[in-house]
């Protein structure tokens, strides 16, 4: 419904504006400008009726540039509002009131003031600050003037790209601005250093000092891995030895208890044997690993290199395997 009302209002405005444009064109001394303005105006009306709003906007703007009439600004404002360019629509309506002055009827003035009040909810203002005079300022890549600007920029709410350019220098800031909000953007155009220019750094400061020598901890000849294995096997043997004793005690008590089945006794006896077997294997492994630990400890002490002599280190590799009833060792050194 609102779209239809806007369309009706625009067509009515176009019809009302036509005589004014024609009179302005007839008063112009340049017949070529007069004819082109009339053609573009008529073309804009046709494009709008066909729904080509952006193309119609361009034709109306061209007609206004050739023969300015405040009534065309009203039509331009309606098209911009329909294209959701709220900031552009506000500018067009404000110029319409400013240039029309007392020629604008009271009814139309009230209508435009109401429209402007609604548009202000969808626009914000941006105060641009810069360090260079005369730079071209753009909003979303559209030029809006040169710095310093006469007033803060009126922009549509949303994400806006504010940039400034002068010669080969440019700076850009992207901001998010809400309706009715005021923002300040500071742009800086800085001249890059000339080619070949260098900072005042002496040559000696560029020479990096040699890295400090790596400090490696002295390696002890004691085979700590074998000693750890020895301790682990001994602890394992002790734990399973205790479990075997407890299991044996439980088995003895169960035999004296009336009603205990043979199956339960067999299971307890099997568990006792397993604990005892693991304990025996672990103790045997601990004995073997302990012997190897002593051997490599004494050997490493004897073969320790003298101070200043070149070191050749051969790391012993030992594997210890434990299985039910077997203990096997394999290694190279």
N, C-alpha and C positions, 0 to 999 in steps of 0.2 A: 504494500500500500504506500509506504514512504517513497519507494522508488518511482511509482507512478506519479505521486505528487510532485516529486522533483522534476520529472520529465515534463509534466504539464507546466510547471512554473518556468522552466527553461525555455520551452517553446513560446510561452507567452512573452517572456523577456526578449527573445529573439525578434518576435514580431514587433514589439514596441521599439526595439533598438534600431530597426532597419531605417525608418525615416530620418533619424538623427544622423546615422552614418552617411546616408545619401546626401544630406544637407551639408555635412562637413566636407565630404568629397567634392561636391559641386563648388564649394567656396575655395578649394585648393587650386592654386594656379597651374599645377602640373596635371595635365589630363591623363598621363600614363599612370601616375600614382592613384588618381581617382578611379580609373577603370580597374586597376589591379585590386584595390581595396574592396570595391563592390563585388568583384568576382570571388575573392577569397571569403568574404562574408557569406555570400550565397552558398559557396561550397561548404563552409563550416556548418551551416544549417542543415544541408543535405546529409553530411557525414554524421551529424548527431542523430538525425532521424533514423539512420541506418545502424546506429549503435556503435559507430567508430568514434568513441569519445576522445581518445588521445589525438587522432588525426584532426578532429573538429577543433580541439583546443589549439593546435598549432595554427590552423587557418584563422581562428578568431584573434590570436595573438598577432599574426601578420597584419590582419586588417587594422588592428588597433595601432600598430607601429606606423602604418602608412597614414591613417587618419584617426588620431586619438579621440575616443568618445567614452565618457564615464559609463554609459549604459552597457558597452561591450564588457567592461570590467565585471559587471554583475553576472553576465553570462559565463565569463571565464571562472569566476568564483564558484558558480554552481557546478561546472564540469569538474573542477579540482576537488570539490567536496565529494562528488560522486566517485572520483578516482582514489579517494581516501588520502589525498594530499591536503591534510587539514591546515598545515602551516601555509601552504600556497593559497588555499582558499581564504584564510584570514587576511593575508596581504592584499588579495584582490578586492575583497569586500571593504577593507579599510581605505584603499585607494578610491573605491567607488564612492564612499561617503565623502572623502576628502576633496575629490575633483568635482563631484556633483554639487556639493554644498547645498545651497538653497533650492536648487533645481530638483533635488530628491524629495519626493512627496513624503508626508509624515507617515503614511501607512507603510511605505517601503522602508523608511528609516527604522521604524519599530521592528519590522520583520528582520532587517539586516542585523540590528543590535541583538536580537534574540538568537540569531544564527551564530553571531560572533561569541556570545556567551557560552553556547554549547561547544563550539570549536575549541575554546580555551581549555576544556577538560582533556583534550587529546594532543596538546602541544606543550613543549617546554622551551626554555630559553637557555642559551649557552653564551657565556661571556668569554671571548677569546683574548688571551694575553700572549704577546710575542716579544722577541728581542730584536726584531728587524722591521723597519718601516718599509711600506710599499709592497710587502709580500702578498701574493694572491691567495685568498682563503677559499676553501671549497668545503661543501657539505655533501657527503656521498658522491664525491667526484664532480659535483656541479658547482661552478664558481659563483660566489655570493658577494664578492667585493674585495677590496684591498685593505690591508691593515694600515692604520687603525680603522676599525669599523665604526660607523656612526652610532650604532646601538647593538645591544646583544642580539644574537641570532635567534630567530624563531624557527624551531625545528619540530618535526613530527616526533611523537613519543615512540620509544623503541631504541634499537641499537643504531647509533649514528657514527659515521666516520668523518672526523674533522681533520683537515690537512691544510698545510700552507707551503707555498713554493715561491722561490725567487732565484733567478738564474739557475744554477745547478744544485741549489740547496733545497731540501724538503724535509718536513717532519709531519708525522701523522699520529693521531690519538683516536682510539675507538672507545666510545662511552655508551652506557645504558642510561637513558633518561625517561622518567615517567611523566605522565600528564600533569601539568601545573608545576613541574619541578624546575628549579634554577640550578645551573651547573657552570663551573669555570674550567676552562681548558687552557693549559699553558703549553705553547709550542716553542721550540728552540731550533733555530737554523744556525748550525755551527760549521765554520769553514774547516775542511780537513787539512792536515799539514801538507806542505808542498812535497813533491816527489824528491827523494834523496835526503830529506831532512831527517836528522837523527837526534835523539836525545843526548844530553851531556853525560854520557857514560864512558869512563875511561876504558882502555883496552884491557888493563889488568883486572878490572872488575868482571870481565867476561870469561876470564880463565877460571875454570872450576878446579878447586883443590882436589887432589887425588883422594879416593875413598879410603877411609881408615881400614887397616888390615882386619880381616875376619878373625875373631877370637873364638877358637873352638876349645871346648872343655877337654881336658886330658882324659884319655880313655884308660880305664883300669883293665888290667889283664885278668881280673877275676871273672870267671864265667857265671855271672849272676843268673842267667836264664836257667842253667842246670841246677843251681842251688834253689831257685824258685820251684822248679819241677820236683826236686827232692822234698822240699817242705810241703808242697801240695799233696804229693803221694803219701807222705807220712801222716798228714792230717786226715786224708781220705781213709787210710788204713785204720786209724784210730776210731773214726766215726763208725765205720762199718763193723769194727771189732766190738764196739759197745752195743751196736744194734744186734749183733750175733749173740752176745751174752744175754741180752734181754729176751730175745726170741727163744733162746735155749731154756731160760728160766720159765717162760710162759708155757713152753712145751712140757716141761717137767710137771708144772702145776696141773695142766690139762689132763695128763695121764692119771692123776690121782682124783680127778673129779668124775663123779658118776654121771653117765649119760652123754659124755662127749663122744661123738662119732669118730670112726676111723678116718673118714674123709677130712675132718677138721684137723686131726692129729697129723695126717700126711701133709696137709697144706702147711701147717706150722713147722713141721720138720724140714720141708723143702725150702721154706723161707729162711730158716736158720742156716741151712747149708749154703744158700746163695750169699747171705751176709758174710759168712765165714770165708767163702771163696774169694769174694771181692776184697775183703780185708787182707787175706794172704797175698793176693796179687798186688795190691797197693803197697804193702810192706816190702814185697820183693822188689817192686819197681823203685821204691825209695832207696833200698840198699844199692841197687845198680846205679841209679842216678847219683847217689851220694859218692860212690866210688869214682864215677866219671868226673864229678865236680872237683874232688880232691886232686885227681890226676891233672886236669887242665889248669887248676889253680897253681899247682907246683910247677907245671911246665911253662906257663906264661911268665911266672916270676923269674925263671931261669933264662928265658929267651928275651927278656925285656931289653930293648936297644939302649946303648949308652948315649949320654947327652951329646948331641951334635951328629950322631950317626944317622944315616938314612933309614927310614922306617919302612919295612915291608910287612903289611898286616894280612894275615890269613884268618878269616873268620870261620870258626868251626861251625859246622852244620850237623845237628843231631836230631834224629827223630826217634821218638819213643812210642811204641805201640803196645796197647794193653788189650788183651782179649781173655775170654774165659779159659783159665788154666794156662795162659801163655803170657810171656813178657818178651818183647823183641826190641832191639836197638839197632839203628843203622845210622851211620854218620860219616862225614869226611872232614878232615882237618889237615 
